[in-house]
Each structure stands twice: as C-alpha cells, then as structure tokens.
Amino acid sequence: MPNTDCYAFLKAILAKEYEANHYRGDAAHPHHAQVVITISRDFGAGGELIGNALSECLGIPLYDREILRLIAERSKTSEFHVELHDEQVTSGITAAISSMLTGAANHIAHYRKYLYDVVKDLAKKDAILIGRGAHLILNGEKAFRIRVIAPLETCVQRVMAETGASRRAAEKQVLEVNSQRHQSIKKLFGDHDRQVSLNNAENFDLVLNTDQIPPEQAAPVILMALRAAGYHLFEAAPTK
C-alpha cells in the first residue's frame, strides 16, 4: 500500500534523522506548517495515483474535479459548462460555440477569473491540486510544483491495462488528452509558449519520469524532495 510505504520511508529516513514521532498524516498530532502541492501530469503517467498516495500519506486533501465543481458553484453555472474550458475539453469546440452554450462573450476571461479565485482560496490551507495550471496560478507563492511525465509508449501501455482499450484507441486518447492539456494552458495563461508550456521545466520544482520511477514508488521520492525544499513533514519529539 502506498500509504504504508510512505510511513515506512518517513520512519526509516526522516524520523531517524530528527528523532521525530509525530507525523503529518497522524490526526492525533496535527502539524501546523502549511503544505501546498501542485501536480501537472501527462495522461497515463500516473499523476493522479501519485497525488492520492501523497494525500493519504500526508493527510492533505486532494482537489481534482472538485475544482470544477467549485468554479461552477461560484460562477452560478453548470459543471457541464465549466468543463468546456477544462484541460480535457475537446479542442474542436470553438470559442463561438462555447460562448453560445455559456451565454458569456468573454467566457474564457470569466473562467480564468473563477479558476484563479478557487485555486488561490484552496491554497490558503493544506492542498494537493491536480492540473488546471495551478502551478502557474501559484507562481511566486509557497507551493511545491511537480510535473509527472512518461514516454508515449509507457502511457499507452498503462491506459490499455487500466481501460482494456486497444493499442490504437489508447494511443489516440493519450495524444488527444495531452494535446488538449497543452492547448488549455496556452489559452488560459498566455501565448508565450516557451514560458507557460508544460514542457518548460523551469516552471516546476520536480519533474518525475514514471518510466524510471513507477507511480506506485514515487511518493517517497517526492517526500524527500519536499523535505529538501524545507517543508516540515513531521514534528520532532518533545525534549524532556
């Protein structure tokens, strides 16, 4: 279990070094130092699996589609309309069609405003934020930004294993979803591809290739990176 592996790692490495006995995921000993993590991921690379493992291990809430629900709630529109601007929306939907559906001429600007507001509010407390350009929205703020990638073939094989899709269908889905995510970032955060591109490693604190480090084993690596970046994942034992 990922949760067990994370705790074993903390006890064997971090706790031993600092003689700690209170862990972030231990509800009986809550830690007050804030931790905000963003995860940008290739489809099929395992970013959601890693996010869930970190959430369980650290006792931090994870927000993925919940972000869309909150945007819909604030904008007083349906979640379906919000999905039109989401990172996995079909790229063939034009601005004109989307505008008719939402009834807002400046629909992208509205969506971006609510997206910024929701992400910034969630980041006021412990949070793991999946996708939606959260790493760019929180630029300059205290957050640990992770990019999860994998070669095309690795992603295709994982999608085939998870969904039972044919190789052709799985490859088509991986390519389309990743293209949509890249286009969404470009549309929402600017036309300067090099600066906002998901391929720009400078926008992230850690880029993880899950072809080399499987998603099931990635959480301990990220915990070590968080510790090196100055995040407190445990409390030292009280001195007597």
C-alpha positions as CSV (number, residue, x, y, z in Angstrom):
1,M,0.0,0.0,0.0
2,P,1.3,3.5,-0.9
3,N,0.3,4.8,2.5
4,T,2.3,2.2,4.3
5,D,5.3,2.7,2.1
6,C,5.3,6.5,2.8
7,Y,5.2,5.9,6.5
8,A,8.0,3.4,6.4
9,F,10.1,5.9,4.5
10,L,9.4,8.6,7.0
11,K,10.3,6.4,9.9
12,A,13.4,5.0,8.4
13,I,14.9,8.2,7.0
14,L,13.3,11.4,8.2
15,A,12.3,10.3,11.7
16,K,15.6,8.6,12.4
17,E,17.5,11.8,11.5
18,Y,15.4,14.1,13.6
19,E,14.1,11.6,16.3
20,A,10.6,12.6,15.3
21,N,7.5,10.8,16.5
22,H,4.6,13.0,15.2
23,Y,3.8,12.6,11.5
24,R,1.8,14.8,9.2
25,G,-0.7,12.1,8.4
26,D,-1.3,11.4,12.1
27,A,-4.6,13.0,13.0
28,A,-3.8,12.8,16.7
29,H,-0.8,15.1,16.2
30,P,-1.7,17.6,13.6
31,H,1.2,19.6,12.1
32,H,0.5,23.3,11.5
33,A,3.1,24.1,8.9
34,Q,1.2,24.5,5.6
35,V,1.9,22.3,2.6
36,V,0.6,23.1,-0.9
37,I,1.5,20.8,-3.8
38,T,0.5,21.1,-7.4
39,I,0.7,18.2,-9.8
40,S,0.8,18.6,-13.6
41,R,0.7,15.3,-15.4
42,D,0.8,13.6,-18.7
43,F,-2.2,11.4,-19.4
44,G,-1.2,7.8,-18.4
45,A,1.9,8.9,-16.4
46,G,0.2,8.2,-13.1
47,G,-0.1,11.7,-11.7
48,E,-3.5,11.0,-10.1
49,L,-2.1,7.9,-8.4
50,I,0.8,9.8,-7.0
51,G,-1.5,12.6,-5.8
52,N,-3.7,10.1,-4.0
53,A,-0.7,8.4,-2.3
54,L,0.6,11.8,-1.1
55,S,-2.8,12.8,0.1
56,E,-3.1,9.6,2.2
57,C,0.4,9.7,3.5
58,L,0.4,13.4,4.5
59,G,-3.2,13.8,5.5
60,I,-3.7,16.5,3.0
61,P,-6.9,16.9,0.9
62,L,-6.6,16.4,-2.9
63,Y,-8.5,18.5,-5.4
64,D,-9.0,17.4,-8.9
65,R,-12.5,17.6,-10.4
66,E,-13.6,19.2,-7.2
67,I,-12.0,22.4,-8.6
68,L,-14.6,22.3,-11.5
69,R,-17.4,22.0,-9.0
70,L,-16.2,24.9,-7.0
71,I,-15.9,27.1,-10.2
72,A,-19.4,26.1,-11.3
73,E,-20.7,27.0,-7.8
74,R,-19.1,30.4,-7.8
75,S,-19.9,31.3,-11.3
76,K,-23.5,30.1,-10.9
77,T,-23.3,27.9,-14.0
78,S,-23.5,24.2,-14.5
79,E,-20.4,22.0,-14.2
80,F,-21.0,20.9,-17.8
81,H,-20.4,24.5,-19.0
82,V,-17.3,24.7,-16.8
83,E,-16.0,21.5,-18.4
84,L,-16.0,23.3,-21.7
85,H,-12.9,25.2,-20.6
86,D,-11.3,22.4,-18.6
87,E,-7.9,20.9,-19.6
88,Q,-9.5,17.9,-21.2
89,V,-12.2,19.7,-23.3
90,T,-12.2,18.6,-26.9
91,S,-10.1,21.0,-28.8
92,G,-12.6,21.1,-31.7
93,I,-15.1,23.1,-29.6
94,T,-14.7,26.7,-30.9
95,A,-15.0,29.8,-28.8
96,A,-18.2,30.8,-30.7
97,I,-20.0,27.5,-29.8
98,S,-18.7,27.6,-26.2
99,S,-19.9,31.2,-25.9
100,M,-23.4,30.3,-27.1
101,L,-23.5,27.5,-24.6
102,T,-22.4,29.6,-21.6
103,G,-24.1,32.8,-22.7
104,A,-20.9,34.8,-22.0
105,A,-19.0,36.5,-24.7
106,N,-15.8,36.7,-22.6
107,H,-16.2,33.2,-21.4
108,I,-12.5,32.4,-21.2
109,A,-11.8,35.5,-19.1
110,H,-14.7,34.6,-16.7
111,Y,-13.5,31.0,-16.4
112,R,-9.9,32.2,-15.8
113,K,-11.1,34.6,-13.1
114,Y,-13.0,31.9,-11.2
115,L,-10.2,29.4,-11.7
116,Y,-7.7,31.8,-10.1
117,D,-10.0,32.6,-7.2
118,V,-10.8,28.9,-6.5
119,V,-7.1,27.8,-6.7
120,K,-5.9,30.7,-4.6
121,D,-8.5,30.0,-1.9
122,L,-7.8,26.3,-1.8
123,A,-4.1,27.1,-1.4
124,K,-4.7,29.1,1.7
125,K,-4.7,25.7,3.5
126,D,-3.1,22.4,3.0
127,A,-3.9,21.2,-0.5
128,I,-2.8,18.9,-3.3
129,L,-4.0,20.5,-6.6
130,I,-4.2,18.4,-9.7
131,G,-3.8,20.1,-13.1
132,R,-5.7,23.2,-14.2
133,G,-2.5,25.3,-14.4
134,A,-2.3,25.6,-10.6
135,H,1.5,25.7,-10.8
136,L,1.2,28.9,-12.8
137,I,-1.5,30.4,-10.8
138,L,0.5,30.0,-7.6
139,N,3.7,31.2,-9.2
140,G,5.7,33.2,-6.6
141,E,3.7,31.7,-3.7
142,K,4.8,29.0,-1.3
143,A,3.9,25.8,-3.2
144,F,5.8,22.7,-4.4
145,R,5.2,22.2,-8.1
146,I,5.5,18.7,-9.6
147,R,5.4,17.6,-13.2
148,V,4.7,13.9,-13.9
149,I,5.8,12.6,-17.3
150,A,6.4,9.3,-19.1
151,P,7.2,8.3,-22.6
152,L,4.3,7.8,-25.0
153,E,4.6,4.0,-25.1
154,T,4.6,3.8,-21.3
155,C,1.5,5.9,-21.1
156,V,-0.2,3.9,-23.8
157,Q,0.5,0.6,-22.1
158,R,-0.9,1.9,-18.8
159,V,-4.1,3.2,-20.4
160,M,-4.5,-0.2,-22.2
161,A,-4.1,-2.0,-18.9
162,E,-6.5,0.2,-17.0
163,T,-9.2,0.5,-19.6
164,G,-8.9,-2.5,-21.8
165,A,-8.7,-0.3,-24.8
166,S,-6.9,-1.4,-27.9
167,R,-3.4,-0.1,-28.5
168,R,-4.7,2.2,-31.3
169,A,-7.5,3.6,-29.2
170,A,-5.2,4.1,-26.1
171,E,-2.6,5.9,-28.2
172,K,-5.2,8.2,-29.7
173,Q,-6.6,9.0,-26.3
174,V,-3.2,9.8,-24.8
175,L,-2.2,12.0,-27.7
176,E,-5.5,13.9,-27.7
177,V,-5.7,14.4,-23.9
178,N,-2.1,15.7,-23.7
179,S,-2.7,18.0,-26.6
180,Q,-5.8,19.4,-25.0
181,R,-4.0,20.0,-21.8
182,H,-1.2,21.8,-23.6
183,Q,-3.7,23.9,-25.5
184,S,-5.6,24.7,-22.4
185,I,-2.5,26.1,-20.7
186,K,-1.7,28.2,-23.7
187,K,-5.2,29.5,-24.0
188,L,-5.6,30.4,-20.3
189,F,-2.2,31.6,-19.4
190,G,-0.8,33.3,-22.4
191,D,0.5,33.0,-26.0
192,H,4.2,32.7,-25.0
193,D,4.6,29.0,-25.4
194,R,8.1,28.7,-24.0
195,Q,7.2,30.4,-20.8
196,V,3.9,28.7,-19.9
197,S,4.4,25.5,-21.8
198,L,4.1,22.3,-19.8
199,N,7.4,21.3,-21.4
200,N,9.1,24.2,-19.6
201,A,10.9,22.5,-16.7
202,E,11.7,25.9,-15.1
203,N,8.0,26.1,-14.1
204,F,8.4,23.1,-11.8
205,D,10.3,22.2,-8.7
206,L,10.4,18.5,-9.6
207,V,10.0,16.7,-12.9
208,L,9.4,13.0,-12.4
209,N,9.6,10.4,-15.2
210,T,7.4,7.5,-14.1
211,D,9.0,5.3,-16.7
212,Q,12.1,5.3,-14.5
213,I,10.3,5.6,-11.1
214,P,6.8,3.9,-11.2
215,P,3.9,5.9,-9.8
216,E,3.5,3.3,-7.0
217,Q,7.0,4.0,-5.8
218,A,7.2,7.8,-6.4
219,A,5.7,9.1,-3.2
220,P,8.8,8.5,-1.0
221,V,11.0,10.3,-3.7
222,I,8.7,13.3,-3.5
223,L,8.7,13.3,0.3
224,M,12.5,13.5,0.2
225,A,12.3,16.4,-2.3
226,L,9.7,18.2,-0.1
227,R,12.0,17.8,2.9
228,A,15.0,19.1,0.9
229,A,12.8,22.1,-0.1
230,G,12.2,23.0,3.5
231,Y,8.7,21.5,4.1
232,H,8.1,20.1,7.6
233,L,6.6,16.7,7.2
234,F,6.9,15.6,10.9
235,E,7.4,17.0,14.3
236,A,10.4,16.5,16.5
237,A,9.8,14.5,19.7
238,P,9.4,16.9,22.7
239,T,12.5,17.4,24.7
240,K,12.4,16.2,28.3
